[in-house]
Amino acid sequence: MDTIDQATHIRQGEKLDSLKVEAFLKDTIPGLQGEIVIRQFPSGHSNLTYLVTFSNRELVLRRPPFGTKAKTAHDMGREYRILSALKDIYPYCPTPLAYTEDTDVLGCRFYVMERIRGTIVRREFPAGIAVSPEKVAELCRNLVQVHHELHAIDYRQVGLENFGKPAGYVQRQLVGWIKRYRSARTPDAPDCEDIMAWLEEKMPPDFPNPAIIHNDFKMDNVVLDKNDPGKIIGVLDWEMATVGDPLMDLGSSLAYWIQKGDPPEMQAIRTMPSDSKGAFTRDELVSHYAELAGLAIDNYDFYYCFGLFRMAVIAQQIYYRFYHGQTKDKRFEAMILGVHILEKTVRLNIERSDL
């Protein structure tokens, strides 16, 4: 059985002008042969991702979603820049091939990268892969390792000293995500004002050693070797990457990690097989990261609760687009249920916190 991630038909309202794309790519990337075929990867809820195939090469095109979007979101130039900076030092990056600000091609900025052929795991491991508990544990260790490898890069040495503003990063993130939630809140969304107040009260100082952070590092954003599900060969979706606090990055990843014993509501929105036999718990993930980084992370409640709230904001922003008719993607309709579930989970963790 083929476990390689497959592109399918293009969703309604998200079709690209294939003639313009073909002309641009053949002018920009030497050696492309044959006619262009464009299909769309069905996953993802933010930037749109397309498989662009020629007779001799497979490429991936990334563009912003159609419809209204935040001024600073979906910055294709930032994604292209960080991939260009990391490609020679972080072996998991896709090779960036082309970027344009010419809106005559697609009506927006976009970039193109080489496709990494491998397995992408979503809610469950693909049926064609036999994954033992030992292999699941190996994958968990490697997820933490690859994440830490990114944080360990000296961002100045790769020319990213102006890529972010590490001073005041935690406060800006908290203020920014609170503002986004309030701006995207619909009448059917929870209030969350007391949650936001708790996060503001418990906000830690900036981490003393800022790092390159991915900001969406999770299992379905990594590519696995098709012959070895414990081996990571690629890291995708760099749209929110910046220079900032690595513990905030870790907390954002932990929010996606739903383990055995979590409430049924959280199990319902699980997006990766993090409850599989052999999978690390969140405590074990943090412990392994702390060991690799040489840190003492005694209480990660703030980072985890922030990650959960941030995930609720992302879901609410996606739902806002559907609620206001900016997208016809029916997947987005159920996002409001996720917002309520995440809000409840943050409350439970705040009640248990020793902070």
C-alpha positions as CSV (number, residue, x, y, z in Angstrom):
1,M,0.0,0.0,0.0
2,D,1.3,3.5,-0.9
3,T,1.7,5.6,2.2
4,I,3.0,8.7,0.4
5,D,0.8,11.8,1.0
6,Q,-1.5,12.1,-2.0
7,A,-2.8,15.3,-3.7
8,T,-6.3,15.2,-5.0
9,H,-8.8,17.4,-6.9
10,I,-8.7,21.1,-6.3
11,R,-11.4,22.4,-3.9
12,Q,-14.1,24.7,-5.2
13,G,-12.9,28.3,-5.4
14,E,-9.2,27.5,-5.0
15,K,-8.3,26.7,-8.6
16,L,-5.0,28.2,-9.9
17,D,-4.4,29.5,-13.4
18,S,-2.3,26.6,-14.7
19,L,-1.1,28.5,-17.9
20,K,0.3,31.4,-15.8
21,V,1.9,29.0,-13.3
22,E,3.5,26.9,-16.0
23,A,4.9,30.0,-17.8
24,F,6.3,31.4,-14.6
25,L,7.9,28.1,-13.4
26,K,9.4,27.3,-16.8
27,D,10.9,30.8,-16.9
28,T,12.2,30.5,-13.4
29,I,13.3,26.9,-12.9
30,P,15.6,25.4,-15.6
31,G,14.9,22.0,-17.1
32,L,11.1,21.6,-16.5
33,Q,9.7,19.3,-19.2
34,G,6.2,18.4,-20.3
35,E,2.8,19.9,-19.5
36,I,1.9,21.0,-16.0
37,V,-0.6,19.1,-13.8
38,I,-1.8,20.8,-10.6
39,R,-3.5,19.0,-7.8
40,Q,-4.2,20.1,-4.2
41,F,-3.2,18.5,-0.9
42,P,-6.5,18.2,1.0
43,S,-5.1,18.8,4.5
44,G,-4.2,22.1,6.2
45,H,-6.4,25.0,7.2
46,S,-4.3,28.0,6.5
47,N,-2.0,28.5,3.5
48,L,-3.0,26.4,0.5
49,T,-0.6,23.7,-0.8
50,Y,-0.6,22.3,-4.3
51,L,1.3,19.5,-6.0
52,V,2.7,20.8,-9.3
53,T,3.9,18.0,-11.6
54,F,5.8,18.1,-14.8
55,S,7.0,15.0,-16.7
56,N,10.4,15.1,-14.9
57,R,9.8,16.8,-11.6
58,E,7.4,17.2,-8.7
59,L,7.1,20.6,-7.0
60,V,5.0,22.0,-4.2
61,L,3.4,25.5,-4.5
62,R,2.3,27.4,-1.4
63,R,0.0,30.4,-1.5
64,P,-2.2,32.3,1.0
65,P,-5.9,31.3,1.3
66,F,-8.4,33.1,-0.8
67,G,-10.4,35.8,0.9
68,T,-9.7,38.3,3.6
69,K,-6.6,37.7,5.7
70,A,-4.6,39.5,8.4
71,K,-2.0,42.0,7.2
72,T,0.9,40.1,8.6
73,A,-0.3,36.6,8.2
74,H,0.4,34.2,5.2
75,D,3.7,35.9,4.4
76,M,5.1,33.8,1.6
77,G,8.3,35.8,1.6
78,R,9.0,34.9,5.2
79,E,8.5,31.2,4.5
80,Y,10.8,31.4,1.5
81,R,13.4,33.3,3.4
82,I,13.7,30.9,6.3
83,L,13.8,27.9,4.1
84,S,16.6,29.5,2.1
85,A,18.5,30.3,5.3
86,L,18.2,26.8,6.8
87,K,18.4,24.5,3.8
88,D,22.2,24.0,4.1
89,I,22.3,23.6,7.9
90,Y,19.0,21.9,8.8
91,P,18.6,18.9,6.6
92,Y,14.8,18.6,7.2
93,C,13.9,21.7,5.2
94,P,12.4,21.4,1.7
95,T,14.6,23.0,-0.9
96,P,13.1,26.4,-1.9
97,L,13.1,26.9,-5.7
98,A,11.2,30.0,-6.6
99,Y,9.4,33.0,-5.1
100,T,7.5,35.9,-6.7
101,E,5.8,39.1,-5.5
102,D,4.3,39.5,-9.0
103,T,0.6,39.4,-8.4
104,D,-0.1,39.1,-12.1
105,V,0.5,35.3,-11.9
106,L,-1.9,34.3,-9.1
107,G,-3.1,37.6,-7.6
108,C,-0.8,37.0,-4.6
109,R,2.7,36.3,-3.6
110,F,3.6,32.6,-3.6
111,Y,6.6,30.3,-3.6
112,V,7.6,26.9,-4.9
113,M,9.7,24.2,-3.3
114,E,10.9,20.7,-4.0
115,R,8.6,17.9,-2.9
116,I,9.8,15.6,-0.1
117,R,8.4,12.2,-0.8
118,G,7.5,10.4,2.4
119,T,4.8,9.5,4.8
120,I,2.8,12.1,6.7
121,V,0.9,10.8,9.7
122,R,-2.4,12.4,10.7
123,R,-5.0,11.1,13.1
124,E,-3.8,7.5,12.8
125,F,-0.8,5.8,11.3
126,P,-1.5,4.8,7.7
127,A,-2.9,1.3,7.3
128,G,0.1,0.2,5.2
129,I,2.5,0.9,8.1
130,A,3.2,-1.6,10.9
131,V,4.3,0.5,13.8
132,S,5.3,-1.3,17.0
133,P,5.3,0.4,20.4
134,E,9.1,0.6,20.2
135,K,8.9,2.3,16.9
136,V,6.3,4.8,18.2
137,A,8.7,5.6,21.1
138,E,11.5,6.0,18.6
139,L,9.4,8.5,16.6
140,C,8.6,10.4,19.8
141,R,12.3,10.7,20.7
142,N,13.1,11.8,17.1
143,L,10.3,14.4,17.1
144,V,11.8,16.0,20.2
145,Q,15.3,15.7,18.8
146,V,14.5,17.3,15.5
147,H,12.6,20.1,17.3
148,H,15.6,20.7,19.6
149,E,18.0,20.7,16.7
150,L,16.1,23.6,15.2
151,H,16.3,25.5,18.5
152,A,20.0,24.8,18.8
153,I,20.9,26.6,15.5
154,D,22.6,30.0,16.0
155,Y,20.1,32.2,14.1
156,R,22.8,34.9,13.7
157,Q,25.1,32.6,11.8
158,V,22.5,31.8,9.2
159,G,21.6,35.4,8.6
160,L,18.3,35.5,10.5
161,E,19.3,38.1,13.1
162,N,16.6,40.4,11.8
163,F,14.0,37.7,11.3
164,G,12.2,38.3,14.6
165,K,12.3,40.4,17.7
166,P,13.2,38.1,20.6
167,A,13.1,40.9,23.2
168,G,9.6,41.0,24.6
169,Y,8.6,38.0,22.6
170,V,6.4,36.4,25.2
171,Q,4.5,39.5,26.0
172,R,4.0,40.4,22.3
173,Q,2.7,36.8,21.6
174,L,0.3,36.9,24.4
175,V,-1.0,40.4,23.6
176,G,-1.2,39.5,19.9
177,W,-3.1,36.2,20.3
178,I,-5.5,37.8,22.8
179,K,-6.2,40.6,20.2
180,R,-6.7,38.0,17.5
181,Y,-9.2,36.1,19.5
182,R,-11.2,39.2,20.3
183,S,-11.2,40.2,16.7
184,A,-12.2,36.8,15.4
185,R,-14.8,36.0,18.1
186,T,-18.2,35.2,16.7
187,P,-21.5,35.2,18.7
188,D,-21.3,31.4,19.2
189,A,-17.7,31.5,20.6
190,P,-16.8,31.3,24.3
191,D,-15.8,34.5,26.1
192,C,-12.3,33.4,27.4
193,E,-11.7,36.7,29.2
194,D,-10.8,35.0,32.5
195,I,-8.4,32.7,30.6
196,M,-6.7,35.6,29.0
197,A,-6.4,37.4,32.3
198,W,-4.8,34.3,33.9
199,L,-2.2,34.1,31.1
200,E,-1.4,37.7,31.5
201,E,-1.0,37.3,35.2
202,K,1.2,34.2,34.9
203,M,3.3,35.3,32.0
204,P,7.0,34.4,32.5
205,P,10.0,36.5,31.4
206,D,11.7,36.0,28.1
207,F,13.9,33.0,27.7
208,P,17.5,34.1,27.9
209,N,18.6,32.3,24.8
210,P,16.2,33.0,21.9
211,A,16.1,30.6,19.0
212,I,14.6,29.9,15.6
213,I,11.2,28.5,16.4
214,H,8.8,26.8,14.0
215,N,5.6,27.7,15.9
216,D,3.6,24.8,14.4
217,F,5.9,21.8,15.1
218,K,3.7,18.7,15.2
219,M,3.5,15.2,13.8
220,D,1.5,16.0,10.7
221,N,4.0,18.8,9.8
222,V,6.9,16.3,9.6
223,V,7.6,13.8,6.8
224,L,8.7,10.3,7.7
225,D,10.8,7.9,5.7
226,K,8.3,5.7,3.9
227,N,10.4,2.6,4.8
228,D,11.1,3.6,8.5
229,P,8.2,5.4,10.3
230,G,10.6,6.3,13.2
231,K,12.8,8.4,10.9
232,I,12.0,12.0,10.1
233,I,13.2,13.3,6.7
234,G,11.4,16.6,6.5
235,V,9.7,19.5,8.4
236,L,6.9,21.4,6.6
237,D,4.7,24.5,7.1
238,W,7.1,27.2,8.1
239,E,4.6,30.1,7.8
240,M,4.7,31.0,11.5
241,A,8.4,30.6,12.1
242,T,10.4,33.4,13.7
243,V,13.1,34.0,16.3
244,G,11.7,33.8,19.8
245,D,11.3,31.7,22.9
246,P,11.8,28.0,22.4
247,L,9.7,27.1,25.4
248,M,6.8,28.9,23.8
249,D,7.4,26.8,20.7
250,L,7.4,23.7,22.9
251,G,4.2,24.7,24.6
252,S,2.5,25.2,21.2
253,S,3.5,21.7,20.2
254,L,2.3,20.2,23.5
255,A,-1.1,21.6,22.9
256,Y,-1.6,19.2,20.0
257,W,-0.3,16.2,22.0
258,I,-3.4,14.4,23.2
259,Q,-2.5,11.4,25.3
260,K,-4.2,8.4,26.8
261,G,-6.3,9.5,29.8
262,D,-7.2,12.9,28.3
263,P,-10.9,13.8,28.4
264,P,-13.1,12.3,25.7
265,E,-13.7,15.8,24.3
266,M,-10.0,16.2,23.6
267,Q,-9.8,12.7,22.2
268,A,-12.5,13.7,19.7
269,I,-10.2,16.5,18.3
270,R,-7.0,14.5,18.3
271,T,-5.1,15.0,15.0
272,M,-2.2,12.6,15.5
273,P,-1.7,9.1,17.0
274,S,-0.2,10.5,20.2
275,D,-2.3,8.1,22.2
276,S,-0.7,5.0,20.6
277,K,1.0,2.3,22.6
278,G,4.6,3.4,23.2
279,A,3.9,7.1,22.7
280,F,5.4,9.6,25.1
281,T,3.2,11.5,27.5
282,R,3.5,15.3,27.6
283,D,5.6,15.0,30.8
284,E,8.0,12.6,29.0
285,L,8.2,14.9,26.0
286,V,9.1,17.9,28.2
287,S,11.6,15.7,30.2
288,H,13.4,14.6,27.0
289,Y,13.5,18.1,25.6
290,A,14.9,19.4,28.9
291,E,17.6,16.7,28.9
292,L,18.7,17.6,25.3
293,A,18.7,21.3,26.0
294,G,20.3,21.0,29.5
295,L,17.4,22.8,31.1
296,A,15.3,22.5,34.2
297,I,11.7,22.7,33.1
298,D,9.9,22.1,36.4
299,N,6.5,23.6,35.6
300,Y,5.3,24.1,32.0
301,D,1.7,25.0,32.9
302,F,1.9,28.5,31.4
303,Y,3.4,27.3,28.1
304,Y,0.9,24.4,27.8
305,C,-2.1,26.6,28.6
306,F,-0.9,29.3,26.2
307,G,-0.5,26.6,23.5
308,L,-4.0,25.4,24.1
309,F,-5.4,29.0,24.0
310,R,-3.3,29.8,20.9
311,M,-4.8,26.7,19.2
312,A,-8.3,27.8,20.1
313,V,-7.5,31.2,18.5
314,I,-6.3,29.5,15.3
315,A,-9.5,27.4,15.2
316,Q,-11.6,30.5,15.8
317,Q,-9.9,32.4,13.0
318,I,-10.5,29.6,10.6
319,Y,-14.1,29.4,11.7
320,Y,-14.5,33.1,11.4
321,R,-13.7,32.8,7.7
322,F,-16.4,30.2,7.2
323,Y,-18.9,32.1,9.4
324,H,-18.6,35.2,7.3
325,G,-18.6,33.3,4.0
326,Q,-15.0,33.9,3.1
327,T,-14.5,30.2,2.3
328,K,-16.8,27.4,1.2
329,D,-14.6,24.7,2.7
330,K,-17.0,22.6,4.8
331,R,-14.2,21.4,7.1
332,F,-14.2,24.8,8.7
333,E,-17.8,24.6,9.9
334,A,-16.9,22.3,12.8
335,M,-14.0,24.5,14.1
336,I,-16.3,26.2,16.6
337,L,-16.7,22.9,18.4
338,G,-12.9,22.7,18.8
339,V,-12.8,26.2,20.2
340,H,-15.3,25.2,22.9
341,I,-13.4,22.0,23.7
342,L,-10.0,23.8,23.9
343,E,-11.5,26.5,26.1
344,K,-12.8,23.8,28.5
345,T,-9.4,22.1,28.5
346,V,-7.5,25.3,29.3
347,R,-9.8,25.9,32.3
348,L,-9.2,22.4,33.6
349,N,-5.5,22.9,33.5
350,I,-5.6,26.3,35.1
351,E,-7.6,24.8,38.0
352,R,-4.9,22.2,38.4
353,S,-1.9,24.5,38.0
354,D,0.5,25.3,40.9
355,L,1.4,28.6,39.3
